[in-house]
């Protein structure tokens, strides 16, 4: 089965390379780094006398989840190098912004056996830590063959993903059986991992690292706005939205028909902001982009704001009255629910939440999250939540929930230490 996987991976390689070139943020700087995708190490920049703790965090979300873990490993293992790989440019940028030159960073090579071998052979690797379900067969098999402990941290495996892995049962068993430690987010995830070959004795359950990753510091303003107007406005932030969701959410906003409400649409991929803007123009909506020329401004005189640049969601939550989580009105499985919980605001979403099922279930039980799958249902939820008198109850429920789930970082770190040489 691994032979067939390698053949298909090799045949797909030209497509993967072309996809890199066609990415909106691909630049000359990224072009210079393309050799990293083929397993080339920046040997002259690496201190090869020390061994490495290797963490793979595919993109921005995984990088944010792993920040405190990286800092703890730096503290606990001062004599070891920390190497963090990402797959996306946005993940790479976020990592560099936080850690600068305090860690080693490269892109993860394509999962072609030769490239993976080329990447890991020069390094003395104490372990490989995979954040969430980032499974690459050649990466895992090559590390296993070199007796490098493999840890899957913050692991989740939805029913949808489980069914995909079951289609390749032999390969899945071959790969998952080689993982030394899996720290899963729920008992459901634990059971699902065993169904595709993971060893039951190697799986532990901890609450998501995302709880520990929540920053206790208040959000800093990342754009200008009228302090006078904001006190008279109710702000609904629709975060990480995907194609077709903005149309439903805008219809919900129109049904709500409340002049005191300001709608903020935050596409998951900022390059889609232009198409969202074109849709609003057709609807003859009074809107503005958050970034106009060089300025970032939340224009509350308009009815709608479209966020066309990353990095503002955290502060938007802090000044909002209500959040909607995108990727839930389509078969995508949802995005991060915890950021708005940090600010104690009620949440709405569609019911496609399998990427965060346990957290979503818990939030529903606490009456923090409500599901709506049509414009009418969503509008009804918004109307009820915005007109609630005692909003301190939601804030208190959010605060108590976060506190009850924290502590996974320190417990997970103890288990990781047992596998580091």
C-alpha positions in Angstrom: 0.0 0.0 0.0 2.9 2.4 0.7 4.2 1.7 -2.8 0.9 2.9 -4.3 0.9 5.9 -2.0 4.4 6.8 -3.1 3.5 6.4 -6.8 0.5 8.6 -6.4 2.4 11.2 -4.4 5.1 11.3 -7.1 2.6 11.7 -9.9 0.8 14.5 -7.9 4.0 16.4 -7.2 3.9 18.7 -10.3 0.3 19.7 -9.4 1.5 20.5 -5.8 4.3 22.7 -7.2 2.0 24.5 -9.5 -0.5 25.2 -6.7 2.3 26.9 -4.8 3.0 29.3 -7.7 -0.7 30.1 -8.1 -1.2 31.1 -4.4 -2.1 34.8 -4.0 0.7 35.4 -1.5 3.4 33.7 -3.6 6.3 36.1 -4.1 10.0 36.2 -5.0 10.8 35.7 -1.4 8.7 32.5 -1.4 10.2 31.4 -4.6 13.7 31.5 -3.0 12.4 29.2 -0.2 10.9 26.6 -2.6 13.9 24.4 -2.2 12.8 23.8 1.4 9.7 22.0 0.0 12.2 19.5 -1.6 13.9 18.7 1.7 16.9 21.1 1.5 18.1 22.3 4.9 19.7 25.6 5.6 22.7 23.7 7.0 24.9 26.8 7.5 22.2 28.3 9.8 21.7 25.2 11.9 23.7 24.3 15.0 24.1 20.6 14.3 26.0 20.0 17.5 22.8 20.0 19.5 19.9 17.7 19.1 16.5 18.9 17.9 12.9 18.8 19.2 10.9 19.0 16.1 7.3 20.4 16.0 5.1 20.5 12.9 2.4 23.1 13.0 0.8 23.3 9.5 -0.7 26.8 9.5 -1.7 29.9 11.6 -4.2 28.0 13.8 -1.7 25.3 14.8 1.1 27.8 15.3 -1.1 29.8 17.7 -2.0 26.5 19.5 1.6 25.5 19.9 3.2 28.9 21.0 3.0 28.2 24.8 4.2 24.6 24.2 7.2 25.9 22.3 8.1 28.3 25.1 7.8 25.6 27.7 10.0 23.3 25.7 12.6 26.1 25.4 12.5 26.5 29.1 12.6 22.8 30.0 15.2 21.8 27.4 17.6 24.8 27.2 20.4 22.7 25.7 18.3 21.5 22.7 17.4 23.2 19.5 13.7 23.8 18.7 12.8 23.2 15.1 9.3 24.2 13.9 8.0 23.4 10.4 4.9 24.8 8.8 3.2 24.2 5.4 1.7 27.7 4.7 3.2 31.1 4.3 0.8 32.6 6.8 1.9 30.0 9.4 5.5 30.8 8.7 5.0 34.6 9.0 3.1 34.2 12.3 5.9 31.9 13.7 8.6 34.4 12.7 6.7 37.3 14.2 6.5 35.6 17.6 9.8 33.9 17.9 12.1 35.7 15.4 15.5 33.9 15.6 14.9 32.1 18.9 13.9 28.9 17.0 14.8 27.2 13.8 12.1 27.2 11.1 11.6 25.7 7.7 8.8 24.6 5.5 7.9 20.9 5.7 9.0 19.1 2.6 6.6 17.4 0.3 5.8 13.9 1.6 8.0 12.2 -1.0 10.2 9.5 0.6 13.5 11.0 -0.9 12.7 14.6 0.2 11.7 13.5 3.8 14.9 11.4 4.1 17.0 14.3 2.8 15.5 16.6 5.4 15.8 14.4 8.5 19.1 12.6 7.9 21.5 15.5 8.8 19.6 16.2 12.1 19.8 14.6 15.5 16.1 14.5 16.2 14.9 13.7 19.8 11.3 13.6 18.7 8.7 14.7 16.2 5.6 16.5 17.6 2.6 16.7 15.2 0.0 19.3 16.1 -3.5 18.1 15.6 -4.2 15.5 12.8 -1.4 16.3 10.4 -0.6 12.9 9.1 2.0 12.3 6.4 2.8 8.6 5.8 6.4 8.9 4.6 7.2 11.4 7.3 6.0 9.1 10.0 7.5 5.9 8.5 10.9 7.5 8.0 11.0 8.8 11.6 9.9 5.5 13.0 12.6 3.7 11.0 15.2 6.0 12.5 13.8 5.4 16.0 12.6 9.0 16.4 9.7 9.1 18.9 6.5 10.4 17.2 3.9 12.3 19.2 0.5 13.5 18.0 -0.6 16.3 20.2 -4.1 17.9 20.4 -5.2 15.0 18.2 -8.7 15.0 16.7 -10.3 12.6 14.3 -13.9 13.3 13.3 -16.2 10.7 11.9 -15.8 12.2 8.4 -12.0 11.9 8.6 -12.3 8.4 10.1 -14.3 7.2 7.1 -11.6 8.6 4.8 -8.8 6.8 6.5 -10.9 3.6 6.5 -10.8 3.6 2.7 -7.1 3.0 3.0 -7.2 0.7 6.0 -3.9 -1.1 5.4 -1.9 2.2 5.0 -3.7 3.8 7.9 -2.9 0.9 10.2 0.7 0.9 9.0 1.0 4.7 9.8 -1.0 5.2 13.0 0.5 2.1 14.7 3.9 3.8 14.5 2.9 6.8 16.6 4.4 6.5 20.1 2.1 8.9 21.9 -1.3 10.3 20.9 -2.9 13.0 23.2 -6.4 13.2 21.9 -9.0 15.9 22.5 -11.8 13.6 23.5 -12.8 10.0 24.2 -14.6 9.9 20.8 -11.3 10.9 19.1 -9.5 8.2 21.2 -11.9 5.5 20.0 -11.6 6.7 16.4 -7.8 6.5 16.5 -7.9 2.9 17.6 -10.2 2.0 14.7 -7.4 3.0 12.3 -4.5 1.2 13.9 -3.3 3.4 16.8 -2.4 1.4 19.9 -4.9 1.9 22.7 -2.2 2.0 25.4 -0.4 4.9 23.6 -3.5 7.2 23.6 -4.4 9.6 26.3 -7.2 12.2 26.5 -6.7 15.8 27.4 -8.7 19.0 26.8 -7.7 21.0 23.8 -4.4 22.9 23.9 -6.4 25.8 22.5 -7.7 26.6 26.0 -4.2 27.1 27.3 -3.3 29.0 24.1 -5.9 31.7 24.9 -4.1 34.9 25.8 -5.2 36.4 29.1 -4.0 39.9 28.0 -6.7 42.2 26.6 -6.7 42.6 22.8 -4.9 45.6 21.5 -6.6 47.9 18.9 -5.6 47.0 15.4 -7.8 49.6 13.6 -9.4 53.0 14.3 -13.1 53.5 15.1 -15.4 56.0 16.7 -15.6 55.5 20.5 -18.8 57.5 20.5 -20.5 55.5 17.9 -19.4 52.1 19.2 -21.4 52.7 22.4 -24.6 53.0 20.3 -23.9 50.1 18.0 -24.4 46.4 18.4 -21.7 44.6 16.5 -22.1 41.1 15.0 -18.8 39.5 13.9 -19.2 36.7 11.3 -15.8 35.1 11.5 -13.9 32.8 9.1 -16.7 32.6 6.6 -16.5 30.5 3.4 -18.1 30.9 0.0 -22.0 30.9 0.1 -22.0 31.7 3.8 -21.8 35.4 3.4 -25.0 35.5 1.3 -26.9 33.6 4.0 -25.5 35.8 6.8 -26.3 39.0 4.9 -29.9 37.8 4.4 -30.0 37.2 8.2 -28.9 40.7 8.8 -31.6 42.1 6.4 -34.3 40.1 8.2 -33.1 41.4 11.5 -33.7 44.9 10.2 -32.2 46.7 13.2 -30.5 50.0 12.5 -28.4 49.8 15.7 -26.7 46.6 14.4 -23.4 46.7 12.5 -22.4 43.5 10.6 -18.8 42.5 10.2 -17.9 39.8 7.6 -14.5 38.2 8.0 -13.8 35.8 5.1 -11.6 32.9 6.1 -9.3 33.7 3.2 -8.8 37.5 2.9 -8.4 37.4 -0.8 -12.1 36.6 -1.0 -13.0 40.0 0.4 -13.2 41.5 -3.0 -15.8 39.0 -4.2 -17.8 39.5 -0.9 -17.7 43.3 -1.7 -19.0 42.7 -5.2 -21.9 40.7 -3.8 -22.7 43.6 -1.4 -22.6 46.0 -4.3 -25.1 44.0 -6.1 -27.3 44.0 -3.0 -26.9 47.8 -2.9 -25.6 47.5 0.6 -23.9 50.4 2.4 -20.5 48.9 3.2 -16.8 49.5 3.5 -13.6 47.4 3.7 -11.7 47.5 7.0 -8.5 48.4 5.0 -9.0 51.3 2.6 -5.7 52.3 1.0 -3.2 52.3 3.9 -5.8 53.0 6.7 -7.6 50.5 8.9 -10.9 51.8 10.0 -14.1 50.3 11.3 -16.7 52.7 9.8 -19.7 52.3 12.0 -21.6 54.8 9.8 -21.9 52.1 7.3 -24.1 49.1 7.7 -21.5 46.4 6.9 -17.7 46.0 7.2 -15.8 43.5 5.1 -12.4 42.5 6.7 -9.8 42.2 3.9 -6.7 41.7 6.0 -5.7 39.1 8.6 -4.8 39.9 12.2 -7.9 41.8 13.4 -10.3 39.1 14.5 -9.1 39.1 18.1 -9.8 42.8 18.7 -13.1 42.6 16.8 -14.3 40.0 19.2 -13.4 42.2 22.1 -15.7 45.0 21.0 -18.5 42.8 19.7 -21.9 41.8 21.1 -22.3 38.5 19.2 -20.2 36.1 17.1 -21.0 33.8 14.2 -18.5 31.0 13.4 -18.0 30.3 9.8 -17.3 27.0 8.0 -20.5 25.7 9.7 -23.2 26.4 7.1 -21.3 24.2 4.6 -19.7 20.8 5.0 -16.4 22.1 6.4 -16.6 21.3 10.1 -16.3 24.8 11.6 -13.5 27.0 12.8 -12.2 28.0 16.2 -15.0 28.6 18.7 -12.8 29.6 21.6 -11.7 33.1 20.7 -15.1 34.6 21.1 -15.7 32.6 24.3 -12.6 34.4 25.8 -14.5 37.6 25.5 -17.7 36.3 27.0 -20.0 36.9 24.0 -22.8 34.6 22.8 -22.1 32.5 19.7 -24.1 31.2 16.8 -23.2 28.8 14.0 -24.5 26.3 11.6 -24.5 22.6 12.7 -21.4 21.5 10.7 -19.0 21.5 13.6 -17.3 18.1 13.4 -13.8 19.7 13.6 -14.8 21.0 17.1 -17.6 18.6 18.0 -16.8 18.2 21.7 -16.2 21.9 22.4 -19.4 22.8 20.4 -21.4 20.3 22.4 -20.1 21.7 25.7 -20.9 25.3 24.6 -24.4 24.3 23.6 -25.0 22.7 27.0 -23.9 25.9 28.7 -26.2 27.9 26.4 -23.3 29.9 25.0 -23.7 28.5 21.4 -26.9 28.2 19.4 -27.3 26.6 16.0 -29.1 28.0 13.0 -28.9 26.7 9.5 -31.1 29.1 7.6 -31.1 32.9 7.3 -34.4 32.9 9.2 -33.1 30.7 12.1 -29.9 32.7 12.4 -31.7 36.0 12.4 -34.0 34.7 15.2 -31.0 33.7 17.3 -29.4 37.1 16.8 -32.6 39.0 17.8 -32.9 37.0 21.0 -29.3 37.3 22.0 -29.0 41.0 21.2 -32.0 41.8 23.3 -31.1 39.9 26.4 -30.9 42.1 29.4 -28.5 40.2 31.7 -25.4 39.6 29.6 -23.2 38.9 32.6 -24.6 35.3 32.8 -23.0 34.5 29.4 -19.7 36.2 30.5 -19.6 34.2 33.7 -20.4 30.9 31.9 -17.7 31.6 29.4 -15.1 32.4 32.0 -15.9 29.3 34.2 -15.9 27.1 31.1 -12.4 28.2 30.0 -11.0 27.8 33.5 -12.4 24.3 33.8 -10.7 23.2 30.6 -7.2 24.7 31.1 -4.1 22.8 32.3 -3.7 20.5 29.3 -0.4 22.1 28.4 1.5 21.2 31.6 0.0 17.7 31.7 0.8 17.1 28.0 4.3 18.4 28.5 5.0 15.8 31.2 4.0 13.0 28.9 6.1 14.5 26.1 9.2 14.6 28.3 8.9 10.8 28.8 9.6 10.3 25.1 12.5 12.8 24.7 15.9 11.3 25.0 
